[in-house]
Amino acid sequence: MTHTVHPTSAHRPARTVLISGASIAGPALALWLHRYGFEPTVVERADELRAGGYKVDLRGTAVDVCRRMGIMDEVRAHSTDMQTGSYVDENNRTVGEMPAEIFGGRTGDDDEIMRGDLARILYERTRDDVEYLFGDSISSLAEDEDGVLVTFENSAPRRFDLVVGADGMHSHTRRLVFGDAQRFRRHLGAYISIFTAPNDLNLDRHEAYHALPNKLVCAYSSRGEQKAKNMFVFASPAEIPYDHRDVAAQKSILTNAFSQDRSWEIPRLLTNAESADDFYFDSISLIEMDRWSKGRIVLLGDAAHCTSPASGQGTGLALIGAYTLAGELAAAEGDFEKAFAAYEHHMRPGVEHTQAFAQKFVGEMTMDSKWKIKLRLLMLRSLPKMPWRNFIAKKITEDVQKMAHIVPIKEYREYREYVEDAAGPARCAA
């Protein structure tokens, strides 16, 4: 890649924006940019919108952003409606059970939705106003003082004012601009796999967890789903070499990791991986960068600051980041350098706090001894009888909520003006 920046004191207002990635962060950013008068284009390597994925929490500030996007009614309609969560022993006996709200640390208007459902909601909200290029990917980026010349794998070359990499932890955009991903990825010592499977345990809006030393297995089903999701987590301090696009190799790694485990329903759940067409496998890792932008190119969501599934905040931060980046670009009237700096200044403290939390919590997901597991199960079994059970439940929720509000929502004049234009000044004031 050729990446040359020519400093200039006055920038032509940036209006055309190429966004790489059509999962959550990309379409969310496209929605906001279109509202503010920009011309976003989204390029996605997959031939169609990616379905599947795991359930994601929308808490705190992320709920405020969803409300401002106008999608909360749709989120509610597609809520997982999880009712309970439990830990089970090797004989499938429930050891401890809690309401799903406490399990997920949700309060008030917080909700939970399948990642695929949220991606579809965002896509449907933007597809009539935003250009989507499916089945394509960026090949090269050449920047000059007037913009970025982009070549694609399949489409003809085009010029854009700005480019945004919203293409996940394995961001191709980041590699083109900043170099080898190994410089920025920090392995937290574990791997995770999630996939759709038959609901063999007849779960109904319930998630069941079974812990072993250095491993955790879960099965759950959400509202209206005849099938279930199976999740496997296992510790591996040393990184396992594999191609993140080689699904067959990933399935083999998972099978080998649990091949000797016979307790609970592990053998049966493990066989479901082979036929799963939405199989997901990846390391639990962080992306840590000194800066998220370079010239006219900026990173968003996991591409900039992956906090890993251990944080439980990745989707929320992607939505907040999209709102913030678009707001700063609008407020800066196209001065991208000013906008990128303000976006990162607002997001970074909360991101770093969340990453620190994830680093600690991954050990809770893969406890390394039987006695630690027994202690947890004992606490869960005893919790309903404890006089201070309400205090414990409140403490769990408060800790999660603190994380959910770690990045406050920022007010933008442009957003207010958009609301007034859409609803009328009197209605907006009301």
C-alpha positions as CSV (number, residue, x, y, z in Angstrom):
1,M,0.0,0.0,0.0
2,T,1.1,3.5,-0.8
3,H,0.2,5.9,2.0
4,T,1.3,9.5,1.6
5,V,-0.2,12.4,3.6
6,H,0.2,15.9,2.4
7,P,-0.4,18.3,5.2
8,T,-2.6,21.2,4.4
9,S,-4.1,24.0,6.5
10,A,-7.5,23.9,4.8
11,H,-9.3,20.7,4.0
12,R,-12.0,20.4,1.4
13,P,-15.0,19.2,3.3
14,A,-15.1,15.4,3.3
15,R,-18.4,14.0,2.1
16,T,-17.9,10.6,0.4
17,V,-17.0,7.8,2.9
18,L,-16.1,4.2,2.2
19,I,-16.8,1.8,5.1
20,S,-15.3,-1.6,5.1
21,G,-17.5,-4.1,6.9
22,A,-21.3,-4.7,7.1
23,S,-21.7,-6.2,10.5
24,I,-22.7,-3.8,13.3
25,A,-20.3,-0.8,13.4
26,G,-20.3,-0.3,9.6
27,P,-24.1,0.0,8.9
28,A,-24.5,1.9,12.2
29,L,-22.0,4.5,11.0
30,A,-23.6,4.6,7.5
31,L,-27.0,5.4,9.1
32,W,-25.6,8.4,11.0
33,L,-23.5,9.6,8.1
34,H,-26.4,9.6,5.7
35,R,-28.5,11.5,8.2
36,Y,-25.8,14.2,8.4
37,G,-25.6,14.6,4.7
38,F,-22.6,12.4,3.9
39,E,-22.5,9.8,1.1
40,P,-21.5,6.5,2.6
41,T,-20.7,3.3,0.7
42,V,-20.3,0.0,2.5
43,V,-18.1,-2.8,1.1
44,E,-18.5,-6.3,2.5
45,R,-16.4,-9.4,1.6
46,A,-19.3,-11.8,2.2
47,D,-21.8,-12.3,-0.7
48,E,-24.7,-11.4,1.6
49,L,-25.5,-10.1,5.0
50,R,-23.9,-12.5,7.6
51,A,-26.5,-14.3,9.7
52,G,-25.9,-16.3,12.9
53,G,-23.7,-15.2,15.7
54,Y,-24.3,-15.1,19.4
55,K,-26.6,-13.0,21.6
56,V,-25.3,-9.5,22.4
57,D,-26.3,-7.2,25.2
58,L,-27.4,-3.6,24.7
59,R,-27.0,-1.7,27.9
60,G,-26.5,1.8,29.2
61,T,-25.2,4.3,26.7
62,A,-25.7,1.8,23.8
63,V,-29.5,1.8,24.5
64,D,-29.4,5.6,24.3
65,V,-27.7,5.3,20.9
66,C,-30.2,2.7,19.7
67,R,-33.1,5.0,20.8
68,R,-31.6,7.9,18.9
69,M,-31.2,5.7,15.8
70,G,-34.9,4.9,16.1
71,I,-34.4,1.1,16.3
72,M,-35.4,0.3,19.9
73,D,-38.9,-0.9,18.9
74,E,-37.3,-3.4,16.5
75,V,-34.7,-4.5,19.1
76,R,-37.6,-5.1,21.5
77,A,-39.5,-7.1,18.9
78,H,-36.4,-9.3,18.4
79,S,-35.3,-9.6,22.0
80,T,-34.0,-12.9,23.1
81,D,-36.4,-12.7,26.1
82,M,-34.1,-14.9,28.1
83,Q,-35.7,-15.8,31.4
84,T,-33.1,-17.7,33.5
85,G,-29.5,-18.8,33.6
86,S,-28.1,-21.7,35.5
87,Y,-25.0,-23.8,36.2
88,V,-25.4,-27.6,35.9
89,D,-23.2,-30.4,37.1
90,E,-21.9,-33.4,35.2
91,N,-25.3,-35.2,35.6
92,N,-27.2,-32.2,34.2
93,R,-28.6,-31.3,37.7
94,T,-29.1,-27.6,38.2
95,V,-26.7,-26.4,40.9
96,G,-27.7,-22.7,40.9
97,E,-30.1,-20.6,38.9
98,M,-30.7,-16.8,38.6
99,P,-33.0,-14.6,36.6
100,A,-31.5,-13.6,33.2
101,E,-31.4,-9.9,34.2
102,I,-29.0,-10.7,37.0
103,F,-27.0,-13.1,34.8
104,G,-26.6,-10.4,32.2
105,G,-26.4,-7.4,34.6
106,R,-29.3,-5.7,32.8
107,T,-31.6,-3.0,34.2
108,G,-34.3,-0.7,33.0
109,D,-34.5,-0.5,29.2
110,D,-31.4,-2.8,28.6
111,D,-32.1,-5.6,26.3
112,E,-30.4,-8.6,24.5
113,I,-30.6,-9.5,20.8
114,M,-29.0,-12.0,18.5
115,R,-26.1,-10.4,16.6
116,G,-27.6,-11.5,13.3
117,D,-30.9,-9.8,14.1
118,L,-29.2,-6.6,15.0
119,A,-27.2,-6.6,11.8
120,R,-30.3,-7.2,9.7
121,I,-32.2,-4.3,11.5
122,L,-29.3,-1.9,10.7
123,Y,-29.0,-3.1,7.1
124,E,-32.7,-2.8,6.4
125,R,-32.7,0.7,7.9
126,T,-29.9,1.8,5.6
127,R,-30.1,-0.2,2.4
128,D,-32.4,2.3,0.5
129,D,-30.1,5.2,1.3
130,V,-26.6,3.6,1.4
131,E,-24.7,1.9,-1.4
132,Y,-23.7,-1.7,-0.4
133,L,-21.0,-3.7,-2.3
134,F,-21.4,-7.3,-1.2
135,G,-18.9,-9.9,-2.4
136,D,-16.1,-7.5,-2.6
137,S,-13.1,-6.2,-0.7
138,I,-10.5,-3.5,-0.7
139,S,-7.3,-4.4,-2.5
140,S,-5.3,-1.2,-2.0
141,L,-5.5,2.3,-0.7
142,A,-3.5,5.2,-2.1
143,E,-4.0,8.5,-0.3
144,D,-3.1,12.0,-1.5
145,E,-4.2,15.5,-0.4
146,D,-7.5,15.2,-2.2
147,G,-8.7,11.8,-1.0
148,V,-8.1,8.1,-1.2
149,L,-8.0,6.1,-4.4
150,V,-9.4,2.6,-3.6
151,T,-8.9,-0.5,-5.7
152,F,-11.2,-3.4,-5.1
153,E,-11.0,-7.1,-5.8
154,N,-14.0,-7.1,-8.1
155,S,-15.2,-3.5,-8.7
156,A,-13.6,-0.7,-10.6
157,P,-11.3,1.7,-8.7
158,R,-13.0,4.7,-7.0
159,R,-12.0,7.7,-5.1
160,F,-13.4,8.6,-1.7
161,D,-12.8,11.5,0.7
162,L,-12.4,9.1,3.7
163,V,-12.1,5.4,4.4
164,V,-13.4,3.7,7.6
165,G,-12.2,0.2,8.6
166,A,-15.1,-1.4,10.5
167,D,-14.1,-5.0,9.5
168,G,-13.5,-6.6,12.9
169,M,-10.7,-7.9,14.9
170,H,-9.0,-9.4,11.8
171,S,-9.4,-6.1,9.9
172,H,-8.0,-6.1,6.4
173,T,-8.2,-2.3,6.4
174,R,-6.0,-2.1,9.5
175,R,-3.4,-4.4,7.9
176,L,-3.3,-2.3,4.8
177,V,-2.8,0.9,6.7
178,F,-1.0,0.0,9.9
179,G,0.7,-3.3,9.1
180,D,0.7,-6.8,10.6
181,A,-2.1,-7.5,13.0
182,Q,0.3,-9.3,15.4
183,R,1.6,-5.9,16.4
184,F,-1.8,-4.9,17.9
185,R,-3.5,-8.1,19.0
186,R,-3.0,-9.4,22.5
187,H,-4.1,-13.0,23.2
188,L,-5.8,-13.3,26.5
189,G,-5.2,-17.0,26.8
190,A,-8.4,-18.6,25.6
191,Y,-10.5,-19.5,22.6
192,I,-14.2,-19.4,22.0
193,S,-16.6,-21.1,19.6
194,I,-20.3,-20.6,19.0
195,F,-22.7,-22.2,16.6
196,T,-26.3,-23.1,15.9
197,A,-27.4,-26.6,16.9
198,P,-30.5,-28.7,17.6
199,N,-32.2,-27.9,20.9
200,D,-31.4,-31.3,22.4
201,L,-31.9,-30.1,25.9
202,N,-35.3,-28.6,25.2
203,L,-34.2,-25.2,26.5
204,D,-36.8,-22.4,26.5
205,R,-35.3,-18.9,26.9
206,H,-32.8,-20.4,29.2
207,E,-29.0,-20.7,29.2
208,A,-27.2,-23.6,30.9
209,Y,-23.5,-23.5,31.8
210,H,-21.2,-26.4,32.7
211,A,-17.7,-25.6,33.9
212,L,-14.6,-27.8,33.9
213,P,-11.0,-26.9,34.7
214,N,-9.9,-24.4,32.1
215,K,-13.1,-24.8,30.1
216,L,-16.7,-23.7,29.9
217,V,-19.6,-25.1,27.9
218,C,-23.0,-23.4,27.4
219,A,-26.2,-24.1,25.6
220,Y,-29.1,-21.7,25.3
221,S,-32.2,-20.9,23.2
222,S,-33.9,-17.6,22.8
223,R,-37.5,-16.6,22.2
224,G,-39.1,-18.1,19.1
225,E,-36.1,-20.3,18.2
226,Q,-36.6,-24.0,17.7
227,K,-32.8,-24.4,17.7
228,A,-30.2,-23.6,20.3
229,K,-26.7,-22.1,20.4
230,N,-23.8,-24.1,21.7
231,M,-20.8,-22.3,23.1
232,F,-17.4,-23.7,24.0
233,V,-14.6,-21.8,25.7
234,F,-11.2,-23.3,26.5
235,A,-7.9,-21.9,27.9
236,S,-4.8,-22.0,25.9
237,P,-2.0,-19.7,27.1
238,A,-0.1,-20.5,23.9
239,E,-1.6,-19.3,20.7
240,I,-2.8,-21.9,18.3
241,P,-1.8,-21.3,14.7
242,Y,-4.7,-21.4,12.2
243,D,-6.2,-19.5,9.3
244,H,-9.2,-17.6,10.5
245,R,-11.0,-18.4,7.2
246,D,-10.3,-22.1,7.4
247,V,-13.5,-23.4,9.1
248,A,-12.6,-27.1,8.8
249,A,-9.4,-26.5,10.6
250,Q,-11.1,-24.5,13.4
251,K,-13.7,-27.3,13.9
252,S,-10.8,-29.7,14.3
253,I,-9.1,-27.6,16.9
254,L,-12.3,-27.4,18.9
255,T,-12.9,-31.1,18.7
256,N,-9.4,-31.9,19.8
257,A,-9.6,-29.5,22.7
258,F,-12.7,-31.3,24.2
259,S,-12.1,-34.8,22.9
260,Q,-11.4,-36.2,26.4
261,D,-14.3,-34.5,28.2
262,R,-17.3,-36.8,28.7
263,S,-19.2,-35.0,31.5
264,W,-22.6,-33.4,31.1
265,E,-23.7,-33.2,27.4
266,I,-20.3,-32.3,26.0
267,P,-19.9,-35.2,23.6
268,R,-23.3,-34.7,22.1
269,L,-23.0,-30.9,21.9
270,L,-19.6,-31.2,20.3
271,T,-20.9,-33.3,17.5
272,N,-23.2,-30.5,16.5
273,A,-20.2,-28.4,15.4
274,E,-19.5,-30.6,12.4
275,S,-22.8,-29.8,10.6
276,A,-23.1,-26.2,11.8
277,D,-23.2,-23.7,8.8
278,D,-22.6,-20.7,11.1
279,F,-19.6,-22.0,13.0
280,Y,-17.6,-19.3,14.7
281,F,-14.2,-19.8,16.3
282,D,-11.6,-17.3,17.4
283,S,-9.2,-16.4,20.0
284,I,-10.3,-14.2,22.9
285,S,-8.0,-11.3,22.2
286,L,-7.7,-7.5,22.5
287,I,-6.7,-5.0,19.8
288,E,-4.6,-2.3,21.3
289,M,-3.4,0.6,19.2
290,D,-1.6,3.9,20.0
291,R,-3.9,5.6,17.5
292,W,-7.0,4.7,15.5
293,S,-6.4,6.9,12.4
294,K,-3.8,7.7,9.9
295,G,-4.4,10.5,7.4
296,R,-7.9,10.0,5.9
297,I,-8.3,6.5,7.1
298,V,-9.8,5.6,10.5
299,L,-10.8,2.4,12.4
300,L,-14.0,1.7,14.2
301,G,-15.3,-0.9,16.6
302,D,-13.3,-4.2,16.9
303,A,-11.0,-3.1,14.1
304,A,-9.7,-0.3,16.3
305,H,-10.2,-1.6,19.9
306,C,-11.5,-5.1,20.1
307,T,-12.5,-5.8,23.8
308,S,-13.2,-9.5,23.2
309,P,-16.4,-11.4,24.1
310,A,-15.0,-11.5,27.7
311,S,-16.0,-7.8,28.1
312,G,-19.6,-8.2,27.1
313,Q,-19.4,-4.6,25.7
314,G,-18.1,-5.0,22.2
315,T,-21.4,-4.4,20.4
316,G,-22.3,-1.5,22.6
317,L,-18.9,0.2,22.0
318,A,-19.3,-0.4,18.2
319,L,-22.7,1.5,18.3
320,I,-21.4,4.3,20.5
321,G,-18.3,4.6,18.4
322,A,-20.3,4.9,15.2
323,Y,-22.5,7.6,16.7
324,T,-19.5,9.5,18.0
325,L,-17.4,9.3,14.8
326,A,-20.3,10.5,12.7
327,G,-21.2,13.2,15.1
328,E,-17.6,14.5,15.2
329,L,-17.3,14.5,11.4
330,A,-20.5,16.5,11.1
331,A,-19.5,18.9,13.9
332,A,-16.1,19.4,12.3
333,E,-17.7,20.2,9.0
334,G,-15.5,17.7,7.1
335,D,-12.3,18.5,8.9
336,F,-11.4,14.9,9.3
337,E,-8.2,15.4,11.3
338,K,-10.1,17.3,14.0
339,A,-13.0,14.8,13.9
340,F,-10.8,11.7,14.2
341,A,-8.9,13.2,17.1
342,A,-12.1,14.2,19.0
343,Y,-13.7,10.7,18.3
344,E,-10.7,8.9,19.8
345,H,-10.4,11.3,22.7
346,H,-14.0,10.6,23.7
347,M,-13.9,6.9,23.2
348,R,-10.4,5.8,24.4
349,P,-10.7,6.1,28.2
350,G,-13.8,3.9,28.3
351,V,-12.3,1.4,25.8
352,E,-9.2,1.0,27.8
353,H,-11.2,0.5,31.0
354,T,-13.3,-2.2,29.3
355,Q,-10.2,-4.0,28.0
356,A,-8.8,-4.1,31.5
357,F,-12.0,-5.7,32.7
358,A,-12.0,-8.3,29.9
359,Q,-8.4,-9.3,30.8
360,K,-9.5,-10.1,34.3
361,F,-12.8,-11.7,33.4
362,V,-11.5,-14.2,30.9
363,G,-10.0,-16.1,33.9
364,E,-13.6,-16.3,35.4
365,M,-14.7,-18.0,32.2
366,T,-12.0,-20.6,32.3
367,M,-11.3,-21.3,36.0
368,D,-8.2,-23.4,36.3
369,S,-9.1,-25.8,39.2
370,K,-11.9,-28.0,40.4
371,W,-12.0,-26.4,43.8
372,K,-12.6,-22.9,42.3
373,I,-15.5,-24.4,40.3
374,K,-16.9,-26.1,43.4
375,L,-16.7,-22.9,45.3
376,R,-18.6,-21.0,42.6
377,L,-21.2,-23.7,42.5
378,L,-21.5,-23.7,46.3
379,M,-22.1,-20.0,46.2
380,L,-24.7,-20.3,43.6
381,R,-26.5,-23.1,45.4
382,S,-26.4,-21.1,48.7
383,L,-27.4,-17.7,47.2
384,P,-31.2,-18.1,47.5
385,K,-30.7,-18.8,51.3
386,M,-28.3,-16.0,52.0
387,P,-29.7,-13.0,53.9
388,W,-27.5,-10.7,51.8
389,R,-28.5,-12.3,48.4
390,N,-30.2,-9.0,47.3
391,F,-27.0,-7.1,48.1
392,I,-24.9,-9.6,46.0
393,A,-27.4,-9.4,43.1
394,K,-27.3,-5.6,43.2
395,K,-23.5,-5.6,43.3
396,I,-23.3,-7.8,40.2
397,T,-25.7,-5.5,38.4
398,E,-24.0,-2.3,39.5
399,D,-20.6,-3.5,38.3
400,V,-21.9,-4.4,34.9
401,Q,-23.9,-1.1,34.6
402,K,-20.7,0.9,35.4
403,M,-19.1,-0.7,32.4
404,A,-22.2,-0.1,30.3
405,H,-22.0,3.7,31.0
406,I,-18.2,4.0,30.9
407,V,-18.4,5.9,27.6
408,P,-21.1,8.7,28.0
409,I,-23.2,9.8,25.2
410,K,-22.1,13.1,23.6
411,E,-24.5,15.8,22.5
412,Y,-24.1,17.1,18.9
413,R,-25.9,20.2,17.5
414,E,-26.2,18.3,14.3
415,Y,-28.2,15.5,15.9
416,R,-30.5,18.0,17.6
417,E,-31.1,19.7,14.2
418,Y,-31.8,16.4,12.6
419,V,-34.4,15.5,15.2
420,E,-36.0,19.0,14.8
421,D,-36.1,18.6,11.1
422,A,-37.6,15.1,11.3
423,A,-40.2,15.7,14.1
424,G,-40.7,19.5,14.3
425,P,-39.4,21.9,16.9
426,A,-42.4,21.7,19.2
427,R,-42.5,17.9,19.2
428,C,-38.8,17.7,19.8
429,A,-39.0,20.1,22.7
430,A,-41.8,18.0,24.2
